[in-house]
Each structure stands twice: as C-alpha cells, then as structure tokens.
Amino acid sequence: MNPLYLMNHSNRDLLILFNQERMSPGAVELEVERLHEMLFTVERMENLAIVHELIDLNRFRVIHKKPVLRKILRYKQLKPFVFLNCRN
C-alpha cells in the first residue's frame, strides 16, 4: 500500500502522510477519527467568530462582534476590500 492516503469524511478530503511500517490499519483509522473530531471542534462557527475579526476598508472599520462575524462567515464570498483576519 502507498503511504499516502486520501480520506474523505464529512465533506472533507484529508491527505495524511505516515510511515506504514509503524502503524496498523486500525491505528490509522483511529488517528483519522481523532483528527476529524479535533477539526470538527476547531471549525465550529462559534470558535471561528472568537478568533477572527473583519476588516472593512470600505467603511474603515474593524468588526469584532460575534453575531456580525457569524453572519459574514456564512457568506461564500466577501465584498471587495473586506477581509477576514485571524487575531493570532
């Protein structure tokens, strides 16, 4: 088997690199499930609204309000000159 695995779960494609000799197939599946659980937690809308801010250069504003950010994060595209910025 190839050490490159493309795994699909919850509308997500993950490319996972590992040393096949050191892990059994069951261990690989367990690691993938843990990774999906971790990403599901991190990518929740509430967590994204906490760690991001919106920079609107059209109005010269920086928006930190969670309800506004949640609404904007649901859009597929932002307006021109409106940027989503990670606070980290």
Secondary structure, DSSP 8 states (H G I E B T S, - for coil): --SEEEEE-SS-EEEEE--GGG--HHHHHHHHHHHHHHHHHHT-HHHHHHHEEEEETTTTEEE--HHHHHHHHTSSS--TTEEEEE--
